[in-house]
Amino acid sequence: MKEQFHARMLRIHFGESDKWQNKPLYEAIVAKCKELEMAGAIVYRGIEGYGASARIRNSGTLSRNAPIMLSLIDRNEQIQKLLPHLDAMVEEGLIAMSPVEVLRYSRKPSATWSQDFPIG
């Protein structure tokens, strides 16, 4: 089954060595997303990059500070619930938020998604 709907995408960029309460920041954010019952989150570990600090982050064999991007797509209301937590958790990084049109393929319909995000 194919569903089409509008949602919000949030991408959070930071470094692999960033922590929240002695835990890798990406693990802490994913745990918070799960706690808030968000649709899902994916963590990407980059090869190399830099941000506002102009400090190059890479995933070389001796490096423990590769660039990390955490991506999630959900309803705007769910994204808004997460933002205050990110304000506390992310000390240095970049958060990009944008509206997206989603095509979701599944074996069975998802009542939550299709009812919340009709297109047309």
N, C-alpha and C positions, 0 to 999 in steps of 0.2 A: 504494500500500500504506500502511496505517495501523498504526503501532506505538504502544503505550502502556507507559510505564515510569516508575520513580521515579529522580530524580537530585538534584543540588544546584545551586542558583543562587547566584552570587556577583555582587554589585554593588559597584563601587568608585566613590566620589564624591570629586572633587578639582577643582582649578582648571586651566584651560587653560594658564596660565603655569608650572605645576609642571614641573620637569625631573628627569631622571635621567641623569647622565653627559653633560651638554650636549645631550640629546635630549628632545623633549617626552615627558612621563611616559606619556601614553597610547600613544605609539609603542613605548616601551621595554617596557611591560607586554604589549602585543599580540605583540611579538617574542618575549618570554619564554614566552607561552602557546603560540606556534607551536613554539618550541624544545622545550617539554615535551609536544608533541603533544596538546594539549587539543582538545576537540571543536570549539571556535570561540569567537570573542570579537567583540563589537560595541561601538563607541564612539559615544556620543550627545553632541552639543554642545547644551547648554541655552540657553534665552533669558535666564533670570535665576534666581538662588537665593542662599542663604546657608547656612552651617553653624555649627559650634561657635565659630568666630572672630567670628561675627555680621557679618562683612564681606560686603556684597552684591557678588556677581559677576554681570556681565551681558555680553551679546554685542553691546552698542552698537557703532556704527561706529568709535569711537576705542578701544574696549576690546579687549584681548588676553587677558582673563582670564574668559572665559565658564565657567559650570559644566560639568564633564565627568562623565559616568557611563559606566563601562565595565562591560558585562554579559557573563557567560558561564555556560553550563550544561554540567556534566560529572559524571562519577562522583565520589563523595566522595574516593576515593583520588587522583584527579587534582587536585582542589581542594586537598587537603592538601599535595601536592607544590609547589603554587604559593605557599602562604601564607608560607613563610620568605623567599621572594624579595620578596614584597610588604612584609614587615616592614622590609627594607632599603631598598626603593624609595620607599615612601609616607611622606613626612615629615609631611604634614598632610592629613587627609581622613577618610573614613568608609568602612568596609567592612561590608556587610550580607550575611549568608549564610543561606540557608533551604532546606529540603527542598521539592522541587517534583514535581508529577506532569506528565509530558510526553506530549503527543500529537505524534508525528512522522509527517509525510506525505512519502512518497518514491515514486519509480517502481520502486525495487528495495529489498529488505530489507537492513538493516545488521546483520550478525551480531554485531558488538561491542555495539551498544546493546541489541538485543533480548535477548541472552543475559545481559548484566550487570544489566539492570533489569526483570525480569519483574514483572508485576502479577497478583495473584490468588492 
